[in-house]
Amino acid sequence: MRIPTRAVSAEVGFNMTPMIDVVFQLIIFFLLSNHLAKQEKQLPLPLPAARSGLVEAADARPRLTVNVLADGTLLVANRPIRPEELVGLLRERRAAHGDELEVRIRADRGVLYRRVEPVMIACVQAQIWNVAYAVVGASR
């Protein structure tokens, strides 16, 4: 019977396949998230005009956009949502992102204040104080 000899084996390496899978999943997630965020900004909505204000600077701050249509319908990510559901969604997002979360309200130019008020109340109930309104400049 022949006795096997111990041959010097090569170094043990790491299996990179799971790491590559995770990276591809993250890339796809961020591409889709970015695409949905751009779609929401492109929703045709006549915004109110502002005489003064600041031009939006590009930043990486987490943001949730709530669209208020002329008939009072609330849309988040192009899906209708009731004010009661909005409170829960805002609380979830605040828990995930903390105080950095910004809520952007895009309201139709002709919408009444009573249609926008539930969004602001939902922000207060979710303890979100960073609320901004989307408007167009007066020069447009």
Buried (B, 14 or more C-beta within 10 A) or exposed (E): EEEEEEEEEEEEEEEEEEEEEEEEEEEEEEEEEEEEBEEBEEEEBEBBEEEEEEEEEEEEEBBBBBBBBBEBBBBBBEEEBEBEEBBEBBBEBBEEBEEEBBBBBBBBEEBEEEBBEBBBEBBEBBEBEBBBBBBEEEEE
